Amino acid sequence: MQSNNDFVAWFRSIVPYVNEFRGKTFVVVFDGEIILDKCSAEFFRDLNLLVNLGVKLVVVHGIYPQIRTKIKEANLYLKYIKGQCVTDAAILKLIKETVGQIRIEIEALLSMGLSKPPMANSTICIANGNYITARPIGIVNGVDLMFTGEVRKIDMSAIRDRLDQGEMVLLSPLGYSRIGEVFSLTPENVAIEVATSLKADKLIFLMDTPNIGRKSHGELNKSLNELTLSEARILLSNLENKDFRLSKETKKYLSCAIQACVGGVDRIHLISRLIDGAMLQELFTHKGVGCMISRGSLWTFRSAEIDDVGGILQLIEPLGNEGVLAGRDRKLIEIEIDQFLVLEHDNMIIGCAALNHFLGTNIGELTCLAIHSDYRNKGCGDSLFRHIKMRAKRLGIKKLIVLTTKASHWFTERGFNEISVEDLPKIKQGKYNYKRRSKIFIRNI
């Protein structure tokens, strides 16, 4: 932090996320590469940190690089049928050994995180057990996959009991049948089934790709930092038509995200494990560092409520200090709250505008049009302006005026024409601030 002000601003920025995530259920899934990473200790401290902040956390681990090494050392080989591994008794034995070894390593890393800052003197219990009932996939293309299985049932009540006790639940890619058989599962299958059964608030995939960028020549022209379920489906369809190119891993996790979304998970995050603190950056900053897939649109226009006063004030205060907007204190915003519209992105107010109707006339005034600095020049102002016009038409307003000191060009580009103070409604003329000398514009709607 460069100054105390930077620290204060940073701290204030994360508090809403801390409040929002407390008591929520997250499922985090990663493959075995993360355990081999030299920065793995930091990642597991971050998991501990989430639990200490009140998140109910289920962690699902994979074993791919470790089991690949063991199979090679044993002079065995893996056979795949339509992307499914054939697991015979010899390979299953190695899988069980590998799972046991990795679980011990993970529990050691989670325990180490409790002895050092910022987790010193905290205690977190790690729960595990036979929570997963599995069944064999069976025969595919005439080949018996033997001990390769899929999730049949999750013991949700047992997992919820552990989470409610403040424990972190650690799940391995193994499942058990009712006759005592053990089946090899994929961590993605386990994570999706657990997240959908729990109706988890977030499902987080840690990926090995350095980022989730793309090269495209198709019609879908937007960043991959966020997608709705329908947009993700379109993107995956375009990938199949070779209009877009993504890594094989990203394509796999995008398909997993769609499956989880359909199953009822509200937010799925695809994050690169190669970014230091990627999970914290994705969760505790509004921009994030990965790709978030949501069941519905993250954008909402609505009438402001009294609880929105703080968010509105945060938007307009900096602009008031710069002289862009006329100053408004909290009390005045509370009085005028019914005049405001707000634009939310993922439950955060990132834009606002107000409409003042001069009673007895067909004239209204657009005021307090403000957009968060991270979202300017992205069409948010135009969207708010359209919604203000729709509200004005419902109120019988036919002319819209605006006073501005800095944004004359923005309004003239949208059909406003400059007028004089004498052209204002009488009630507004008496309130005109000659010290600000704002320019006045009007347009028909």
KEVOMAR-605335 format. One line per 8 residues: number of its first residue (from 1); their letters; for each residue x, y, z of C-alpha. Coordinates in Angstrom, 1 decimal, padded with zeros to 4 digits. Layout:
<pts>
NUM	A	X:Y:Z | ...
</pts>
This chain:
<pts>
1	MQSNNDFV	000.0:000.0:000.0 | 001.4:003.4:-000.9 | -000.4:005.3:001.8 | -002.9:004.9:004.6 | -005.6:006.1:002.2 | -004.8:003.3:-000.1 | -005.2:000.8:002.7 | -008.5:002.3:003.9
9	AWFRSIVP	-009.8:002.3:000.3 | -008.7:-001.4:-000.2 | -010.2:-002.5:003.2 | -013.5:-000.8:002.5 | -013.6:-002.4:-001.0 | -013.5:-006.0:000.4 | -015.9:-005.6:003.3 | -019.0:-006.0:001.2
17	YVNEFRGK	-017.7:-009.3:-000.1 | -016.9:-010.5:003.4 | -020.4:-009.7:004.5 | -021.9:-011.3:001.3 | -019.9:-014.5:001.6 | -020.4:-015.2:005.3 | -022.5:-018.4:005.6 | -022.4:-019.1:001.9
25	TFVVVFDG	-021.3:-022.5:000.5 | -018.4:-022.7:-002.0 | -017.1:-025.8:-003.7 | -013.4:-025.6:-004.9 | -012.0:-028.2:-007.2 | -008.4:-028.6:-008.4 | -006.2:-031.3:-009.9 | -003.0:-032.7:-008.4
33	EIILDKCS	-000.7:-030.2:-010.2 | -001.5:-027.6:-007.6 | 000.0:-029.8:-004.8 | 003.3:-030.0:-006.8 | 003.4:-026.2:-007.2 | 006.0:-024.4:-005.2 | 003.4:-021.9:-004.2 | 000.9:-024.5:-003.0
41	AEFFRDLN	001.3:-023.5:000.6 | -000.1:-020.0:-000.2 | -003.1:-021.5:-002.0 | -004.0:-023.7:001.0 | -003.7:-020.7:003.4 | -006.2:-018.9:001.1 | -008.6:-021.9:001.6 | -008.2:-021.6:005.4
49	LLVNLGVK	-008.8:-017.8:005.1 | -012.1:-018.4:003.4 | -013.3:-020.7:006.2 | -012.2:-018.2:008.8 | -014.2:-015.5:007.0 | -017.3:-017.7:007.5 | -017.5:-019.5:004.1 | -018.7:-023.1:004.2
57	LVVVHGIY	-016.1:-024.8:002.1 | -016.0:-028.1:000.3 | -012.7:-028.9:-001.4 | -012.4:-031.6:-004.1 | -008.9:-032.7:-005.2 | -007.6:-034.6:-008.2 | -004.7:-037.0:-008.7 | -003.9:-037.0:-012.4
65	PQIRTKIK	-000.1:-036.1:-012.5 | 000.6:-038.3:-009.5 | -001.2:-041.3:-010.7 | 000.3:-040.9:-014.2 | 003.7:-041.1:-012.6 | 002.9:-044.2:-010.5 | 001.4:-046.0:-013.5 | 004.5:-045.3:-015.6
73	EANLYLKY	006.7:-046.6:-012.7 | 004.6:-049.8:-012.5 | 005.0:-050.3:-016.3 | 001.2:-050.1:-016.7 | -000.7:-048.0:-019.2 | -004.0:-046.3:-019.3 | -006.6:-047.1:-021.9 | -009.3:-044.6:-022.8
81	IKGQCVTD	-012.7:-045.3:-024.4 | -014.5:-042.1:-025.6 | -012.5:-040.1:-023.0 | -013.3:-042.5:-020.2 | -010.4:-044.4:-018.5 | -010.5:-048.1:-018.2 | -009.7:-048.8:-014.5 | -008.7:-052.4:-013.8
89	AAILKLIK	-007.8:-053.9:-010.4 | -004.1:-053.1:-010.6 | -004.7:-049.4:-011.6 | -007.4:-049.1:-008.9 | -004.8:-050.2:-006.3 | -002.5:-047.5:-007.4 | -005.3:-044.9:-007.4 | -006.2:-045.8:-003.8
97	ETVGQIRI	-002.6:-045.5:-002.7 | -002.2:-042.1:-004.5 | -005.4:-040.7:-003.0 | -004.2:-041.6:000.5 | -000.9:-040.0:-000.1 | -002.4:-036.8:-001.6 | -004.9:-036.5:001.2 | -002.2:-036.6:003.8
105	EIEALLSM	-000.2:-034.0:001.9 | -003.2:-031.7:001.6 | -004.1:-032.0:005.3 | -000.5:-031.2:006.1 | -000.5:-028.1:003.9 | -003.8:-027.0:005.4 | -002.4:-027.5:008.9 | 000.7:-025.6:008.1
113	GLSKPPMA	-001.4:-022.6:007.0 | -002.8:-022.4:010.5 | 000.7:-021.8:012.1 | 001.7:-018.7:010.1 | 000.1:-015.3:009.4 | -002.6:-014.5:008.6 | -004.0:-017.8:010.0 | -001.9:-018.0:013.2
121	NSTICIAN	-003.8:-019.1:016.3 | -006.8:-020.2:014.3 | -008.2:-023.7:014.2 | -010.0:-025.5:011.4 | -011.1:-029.1:011.4 | -010.9:-031.1:008.1 | -013.7:-033.6:007.6 | -013.7:-036.5:005.3
129	GNYITARP	-015.6:-039.8:005.0 | -017.7:-042.1:002.8 | -020.0:-039.3:001.6 | -020.1:-040.4:-002.0 | -022.0:-043.5:-003.2 | -020.8:-044.5:-006.7 | -021.8:-046.9:-009.5 | -019.9:-048.3:-012.4
137	IGIVNGVD	-020.1:-046.6:-015.7 | -020.2:-050.1:-017.2 | -019.6:-051.1:-020.8 | -018.8:-048.4:-023.4 | -018.4:-049.4:-027.1 | -018.1:-053.0:-026.0 | -015.4:-052.4:-023.4 | -016.0:-052.8:-019.7
145	LMFTGEVR	-014.6:-049.8:-017.9 | -014.5:-051.9:-014.7 | -013.8:-049.7:-011.7 | -014.3:-046.4:-013.4 | -017.5:-045.0:-011.9 | -019.7:-042.0:-011.6 | -021.5:-040.4:-008.6 | -024.8:-042.1:-007.7
153	KIDMSAIR	-025.6:-040.2:-004.5 | -024.1:-037.7:-002.1 | -024.7:-037.8:001.6 | -025.8:-034.2:001.9 | -027.0:-034.3:005.5 | -023.6:-035.5:006.6 | -021.7:-032.9:004.6 | -024.0:-030.1:005.8
161	DRLDQGEM	-023.5:-031.2:009.4 | -019.8:-030.8:009.0 | -020.1:-027.5:007.3 | -022.4:-026.2:010.0 | -019.8:-027.1:012.6 | -017.3:-024.8:010.8 | -015.3:-027.7:009.3 | -013.8:-027.8:005.9
169	VLLSPLGY	-014.9:-030.9:003.9 | -012.2:-032.5:001.8 | -013.4:-035.0:-000.9 | -011.3:-037.3:-003.0 | -012.2:-038.7:-006.5 | -013.3:-042.1:-005.1 | -016.8:-043.4:-004.4 | -018.2:-046.5:-002.7
177	SRIGEVFS	-020.9:-048.9:-003.7 | -023.4:-050.5:-001.3 | -021.6:-053.9:-001.6 | -018.3:-052.4:-000.6 | -016.7:-051.8:-004.0 | -014.5:-048.7:-004.7 | -014.7:-046.8:-007.9 | -012.5:-044.2:-009.5
185	LTPENVAI	-014.2:-040.9:-010.2 | -013.2:-037.6:-011.8 | -012.9:-034.6:-009.5 | -015.1:-032.7:-011.9 | -017.9:-035.3:-011.5 | -017.6:-035.2:-007.8 | -017.5:-031.4:-007.6 | -020.5:-030.9:-009.9
193	EVATSLKA	-022.6:-033.4:-008.1 | -021.8:-032.0:-004.7 | -022.3:-028.4:-005.8 | -025.6:-029.1:-007.4 | -026.9:-031.2:-004.5 | -025.8:-028.6:-002.0 | -027.2:-025.8:-004.2 | -023.8:-024.2:-003.6
201	DKLIFLMD	-023.4:-020.5:-004.1 | -020.2:-020.9:-006.0 | -018.3:-023.6:-007.8 | -014.7:-022.8:-008.4 | -012.4:-024.6:-010.9 | -008.7:-024.1:-010.6 | -007.2:-024.5:-014.1 | -003.7:-025.0:-015.4
209	TPNIGRKS	-004.0:-022.6:-018.3 | -002.2:-019.2:-017.7 | -005.3:-017.3:-018.6 | -008.7:-017.7:-020.2 | -008.3:-015.6:-023.3 | -009.4:-016.5:-026.7 | -008.8:-015.9:-030.4 | -012.0:-015.4:-032.3
217	HGELNKSL	-013.3:-014.6:-035.8 | -017.0:-015.2:-035.0 | -019.9:-012.9:-034.1 | -019.6:-013.3:-030.3 | -017.7:-010.1:-029.5 | -017.2:-010.0:-025.7 | -014.6:-010.8:-023.1 | -014.6:-014.2:-021.4
225	NELTLSEA	-014.5:-012.7:-018.0 | -018.2:-013.2:-017.6 | -020.8:-015.2:-019.4 | -024.4:-016.1:-018.8 | -025.6:-019.7:-019.1 | -027.1:-019.0:-022.5 | -023.9:-017.2:-023.7 | -021.7:-020.1:-022.5
233	RILLSNLE	-023.9:-022.5:-024.5 | -023.5:-020.4:-027.6 | -019.8:-020.2:-027.1 | -019.4:-023.9:-026.7 | -021.5:-024.5:-029.8 | -019.3:-022.1:-031.7 | -016.3:-024.0:-030.5 | -017.7:-027.2:-031.9
241	NKDFRLSK	-018.2:-025.3:-035.2 | -014.6:-024.2:-035.0 | -015.5:-020.5:-035.1 | -013.6:-020.0:-031.8 | -010.5:-021.5:-030.3 | -010.0:-022.2:-026.7 | -007.7:-024.6:-024.9 | -008.9:-028.2:-024.5
249	ETKKYLSC	-008.9:-027.7:-020.7 | -011.0:-024.5:-020.9 | -013.5:-026.2:-023.2 | -013.8:-029.1:-020.7 | -014.4:-026.7:-017.7 | -016.8:-024.6:-019.7 | -018.9:-027.7:-020.3 | -018.7:-028.5:-016.6
257	AIQACVGG	-019.8:-025.0:-015.8 | -022.9:-025.3:-018.0 | -023.8:-028.6:-016.4 | -023.5:-027.1:-012.9 | -025.5:-024.0:-013.9 | -028.3:-026.1:-015.2 | -028.1:-028.0:-011.9 | -028.8:-024.9:-009.9
265	VDRIHLIS	-025.4:-023.4:-009.0 | -025.6:-019.6:-009.3 | -022.0:-018.8:-010.0 | -019.2:-020.9:-011.5 | -015.7:-019.5:-011.7 | -012.9:-020.7:-014.0 | -009.6:-019.5:-012.6 | -005.9:-020.0:-013.5
273	RLIDGAML	-004.0:-021.6:-010.6 | -000.8:-020.0:-012.1 | -001.9:-016.5:-010.9 | -000.7:-015.8:-007.3 | -003.7:-015.4:-005.1 | -006.0:-016.0:-008.1 | -008.9:-017.2:-005.9 | -008.9:-014.2:-003.6
281	QELFTHKG	-008.5:-011.8:-006.6 | -011.5:-013.4:-008.3 | -013.7:-013.4:-005.2 | -012.8:-010.1:-003.5 | -012.5:-007.8:-006.5 | -015.3:-006.8:-008.8 | -013.2:-007.2:-012.0 | -011.8:-010.6:-010.9
289	VGCMISRG	-009.1:-012.5:-012.8 | -011.0:-015.4:-014.3 | -014.2:-016.3:-016.1 | -017.5:-016.3:-014.2 | -020.5:-018.1:-015.6 | -023.9:-017.2:-014.1 | -027.4:-018.6:-014.5 | -028.8:-015.3:-015.5
297	SLWTFRSA	-027.7:-011.8:-016.4 | -025.6:-009.9:-013.9 | -027.0:-006.6:-015.0 | -030.1:-005.2:-013.4 | -031.9:-001.8:-013.8 | -034.3:-001.0:-011.0 | -035.8:001.9:-009.0 | -033.6:002.9:-006.1
305	EIDDVGGI	-034.5:002.0:-002.5 | -033.5:003.6:000.7 | -030.8:001.0:001.3 | -029.2:002.1:-001.9 | -028.3:005.6:-000.6 | -024.8:004.6:000.5 | -024.0:003.0:-003.0 | -025.4:006.1:-004.8
313	LQLIEPLG	-023.4:008.4:-002.6 | -020.2:006.5:-003.3 | -020.8:007.0:-007.1 | -021.6:010.8:-007.0 | -019.3:012.0:-004.2 | -016.1:011.8:-006.3 | -017.8:013.6:-009.2 | -019.2:016.2:-006.9
321	NEGVLAGR	-015.6:016.8:-005.5 | -014.4:017.2:-009.1 | -017.2:019.7:-009.9 | -018.7:017.4:-012.5 | -022.0:017.0:-010.5 | -023.6:019.4:-008.1 | -023.0:018.3:-004.6 | -025.6:016.2:-002.8
329	DRKLIEIE	-025.5:015.0:000.8 | -027.0:011.8:002.2 | -030.1:013.6:003.5 | -031.0:015.1:000.1 | -030.5:011.7:-001.6 | -032.8:010.1:001.0 | -035.4:012.7:000.3 | -035.1:012.3:-003.5
337	IDQFLVLE	-034.6:008.5:-003.5 | -037.8:007.9:-005.4 | -036.4:009.9:-008.4 | -033.4:007.5:-008.8 | -032.7:004.6:-011.0 | -029.7:002.3:-010.3 | -027.8:000.0:-012.5 | -026.4:-003.1:-010.7
345	HDNMIIGC	-023.7:-005.5:-011.8 | -023.5:-008.7:-009.8 | -025.3:-006.9:-006.9 | -023.0:-003.9:-006.9 | -024.4:-000.5:-007.8 | -022.2:000.8:-010.7 | -024.5:003.5:-012.1 | -027.3:005.8:-011.2
353	AALNHFLG	-029.5:008.6:-012.6 | -032.4:010.6:-011.3 | -035.5:012.1:-013.0 | -037.1:015.2:-011.6 | -040.6:016.0:-013.0 | -041.6:019.6:-012.8 | -045.2:019.3:-011.7 | -047.8:021.0:-013.8
361	TNIGELTC	-045.5:020.8:-016.9 | -044.5:018.2:-019.4 | -040.8:018.8:-018.7 | -038.4:016.7:-016.6 | -034.8:017.0:-015.6 | -032.2:014.3:-015.9 | -029.8:014.6:-012.9 | -027.0:012.7:-011.2
369	LAIHSDYR	-026.1:010.5:-014.2 | -023.0:008.7:-012.8 | -021.1:005.6:-013.7 | -018.4:003.8:-011.8 | -015.0:004.5:-013.2 | -014.4:000.8:-014.1 | -017.5:000.8:-016.3 | -017.3:004.0:-018.3
377	NKGCGDSL	-017.2:004.0:-022.1 | -019.0:000.6:-022.1 | -022.5:001.8:-022.9 | -023.7:001.9:-019.3 | -024.5:005.6:-019.5 | -026.6:005.1:-022.7 | -028.4:002.2:-021.0 | -029.3:004.4:-018.0
385	FRHIKMRA	-030.4:007.2:-020.3 | -032.7:004.8:-022.2 | -034.3:003.7:-018.9 | -034.7:007.3:-017.8 | -036.5:008.1:-021.1 | -038.9:005.2:-020.6 | -039.7:006.4:-017.1 | -040.2:009.9:-018.4
393	KRLGIKKL	-042.7:008.7:-021.1 | -044.7:006.9:-018.4 | -044.9:010.1:-016.4 | -046.2:012.1:-019.5 | -042.9:014.0:-019.8 | -042.2:015.2:-023.4 | -039.1:017.3:-022.9 | -036.0:016.5:-021.0
401	IVLTTKAS	-033.5:019.0:-019.7 | -030.0:018.6:-018.3 | -027.5:020.9:-016.7 | -023.8:020.0:-017.1 | -020.4:021.6:-016.7 | -018.2:018.8:-018.2 | -020.3:016.6:-020.4 | -021.7:018.9:-023.1
409	HWFTERGF	-020.5:016.8:-026.0 | -022.0:013.6:-024.5 | -025.4:015.1:-024.4 | -025.3:016.9:-027.8 | -024.3:013.6:-029.4 | -027.6:012.2:-028.0 | -029.8:014.9:-029.5 | -029.8:017.6:-026.8
417	NEISVEDL	-029.7:021.3:-027.9 | -028.4:024.1:-025.8 | -030.8:026.7:-024.3 | -030.6:029.6:-021.9 | -031.6:030.0:-018.3 | -034.7:032.0:-019.4 | -035.9:028.9:-021.2 | -036.0:026.8:-018.0
425	PKIKQGKY	-039.3:026.3:-016.1 | -039.8:029.1:-013.6 | -039.3:026.8:-010.6 | -035.9:025.8:-012.0 | -034.8:029.3:-013.0 | -035.0:030.3:-009.3 | -032.7:027.5:-008.3 | -030.1:027.9:-011.1
433	NYKRRSKI	-026.6:028.2:-009.6 | -024.8:031.1:-011.3 | -021.5:030.2:-009.6 | -021.4:026.8:-011.4 | -022.5:028.3:-014.7 | -023.7:025.0:-015.9 | -024.7:024.7:-019.6 | -028.3:023.8:-020.2
441	FIRNI	-029.6:021.4:-022.8 | -033.0:020.1:-023.8 | -034.4:017.4:-026.1 | -037.8:016.0:-027.0 | -038.4:012.4:-026.1
</pts>
